[in-house]
Amino acid sequence: MRVLIADDHDLLRDTLVAFLANEGIETLTAASFGEAMQIADSATGLDLVLLDFKMPGMSGLEGVRKALEKGLRVAVISGEANRSTAEQALALGAIGFVPKTMPAKSMISAIRYMVTGEKFAPVEFMIESSGNSDHPIVQKLSARELQVLEGLTEGKSNKEIARDLDLSEPTVKLHIKTMYRKVGVANRTQAAMLAKEEGIF
C-alpha cells in the first residue's frame, strides 16, 4: 500500500507518516501541489493521493480536477473547507474528504477505507455543515449512532458497517439497539425509512 501525502503543514504530515508507517503503509510526501504532481508523475503504484485543500499551488477544486485528470485516486484533506466544498470535490470524482479535526487514528482508518476504492466523508461533518444538526433525531443520537444509521440507510449488513467503522459486530449491534430505542423504531428497515423521510441522509 502506497500513499502520497501532500500538505504544507509539517506537523500533520509527519504525524500521518508516523502513524501510517506503524500500519505498514509506505508514504511519499510533498509540501506543495506542484511537488505532489511531480512525484505522482514519477512514482509507481500509488494507491491514494491526499491533497491539502489550501496548500501552495493547489487552487482548491482546480487542483483536485488536475490531479484527477492524471488518473490518480485523490482525497482532499482540509481544516477549513465546508460541506459544500466537500460535496463539490466528491462530485468531481475525489474518493474522499478528510477534515483535519479528525483524530489521527480515525484518519488512518479513513485512508485504509479509501485505498480500497470506497468513498469517505465523515457523516457528523456532513450533517453538522448541512444544518441537519438541529434535527430532533440527529440531536438524540451520538456521532457513532449516526454513522451506523447511515450504514443502515445504505442497506449495509452489520458486518459491513463494522468493517467500515473499524468496530466489532457486537458493538455495532449494541449501537443499533440503542439507536432503535432513541428514535422509536423496531427494525433496520423502519430506521432507514425514517432517516430518508426526515432528510437526514
N, C-alpha and C positions, 0 to 999 in steps of 0.2 A: 504494500500500500504506500503510495507516494503523494504527498500533499504540498502544494506551493502556498505559502502564507505571505501575502503582500500587504504590509501595514507599516506606516511610518512611526508608530509608537513602539519604541524598543521594548518596553516592559511587557506589553501584551504579547508581542511577537515572541519574545524569549520565553514567556510563561507557557504559551501554546506549544512551542517547540519542545520544551522540557516535558510537558505532560504527554505529548504525542510520542516522544522517544520512549517514555515508560510503557507505552502501549505497543511498542514495536513498530510504530509508523514512521517511515522516513519523511523528512521535511526539507524543503528548499525555502529560502526566504528572500524577500525583496522589500525595499523601503519606498519604492515609487512605482507608479503604473508602468512607466517606460522600462524600468529594470525587470519588472514582472513579465512583461511581454517578451523581452529578450531571452529570459530564462525559459519561458514557455516554448519559444521557437527552437531552442536548442535541446531542451530536456525531453526525455522519452518516458513513456509510462506514467504520465501524471493522471492520478485518479480524481483530483479535485484542486481547484484554484480558489483560495479565499481572498477576496478583494476588499480592502478597506474603502468605504464609500467616499471618504474625504481626503485620501492621501494625495500627495503631489502628482499631477498629471492625469488623475483619474477622470475628472469631468463628470462625475456622477454616473447617471444612467448611460451616457455616451461611452464611458469606459466599459461598462457591462456589455454593451452592444458589440464593441470592438473585440472584446475577449471571446464572446460567444461566436463571432464570425470566424475565429480561429479553430472552432470545433472543440473548445475547452468546456469542461464541466465546471461551471462557475457558481460560487456562492458569495453573497455580499455580507460583509461584517461592518457594523456601524454603531456608534454611540449616540448619533443624533437623528438618523433618519426616522420618519414616521411611518404609519401603516400604509399611507398612500404610496410612498416611495418603495416600500417593501413589495406591495402588490404590483407596481409597475415593473420592478426588477424581475419578479416571478413571471409576469406576463411576457416579458421579453424572452424568457427561457432560462433564467437563473434557476439553479437547483434548490436554492435556499436563501434564507435571510437570518442572520445570527446577530442579535443585539449584544453589544459589549458588556451589558449589565448582567448577562448570564454568568453563573458560576463556571469556573474553568472545567469542572468535571462534566457539567451539562453540555458545555461547548464540545468536549471530546465526544460525547455520545451523539451529538448532532452531526459532527463531522463523520463519524462512523456510519451514521444513517444515510447521509448524502452520498458517501462514496459508493454505496450500493445502488445509487440511482434514484433514491426516494427523495421527494421534495420535503423541505423542512422550513417551518416558520413557527415559533413558539405561540401556542394558542392564547396564552394570557396577554402577550404583547399585542396580538392582532385584535383581541376583544377590547382591551383597555383603550387602544388607539381609535377604535371604531365608535366608541361611545356606548357600547353594549355593557360596559362595566356597571352601569346604573340599572340594568335589567334585574328585576327581583330574583329571577332564577340564578343569574350569574352571581349575585351577592350572597346567595345561600351556599354556594359551592366553593371549595378550595381550588387553587390553580390545578392541582393534580386531578381532582374530580372532573374539572372542565376538560382536561386532556383526555381522560377516559371517556367522557361523554362524546367528545369529538370523534374518538375511535368508533364508538357505537353508531354514530350517525353515518360513518363511512362503511358500515357493515363489517367491521373487523371482528375477529374472534378474540376471546380473552388472551389466547396465546400470542396473537399478532400484536395486540395492544401492549402486552407485557414486553415483547421484544422491542417495540418502538420506543417505549418509555424506560427501558432498562430496569424493569421491575420483575418480581416473581409473579406467577399466575395467582397464587393465593392472595397476594397483596392487591392485584387488580380486582379480584372477586370481592374483596373487602371494600374497596373504593366504590365498586358498582352497587353493592348492597347499601352502603351509606348514602350514595347519591340517589338511589331509588326512594329511600325514606325521606330525604330532604325535599325532593321535588314532587313526591306523591304519585309515583308510578309503580307498576307491578313487574314490568319486564323490559328487556332491552329495546323491543320494538316500540313500546309506548314512550320510552325515554328518547329514542331517536326522532320519533314523530313530533314530540313536544319541542325538542330543540329546533327542529326545522320550522315548525309552525310559528314559534316565537322569534324566529330570525336570529337565533344565537349563532348558528353555523350555516 
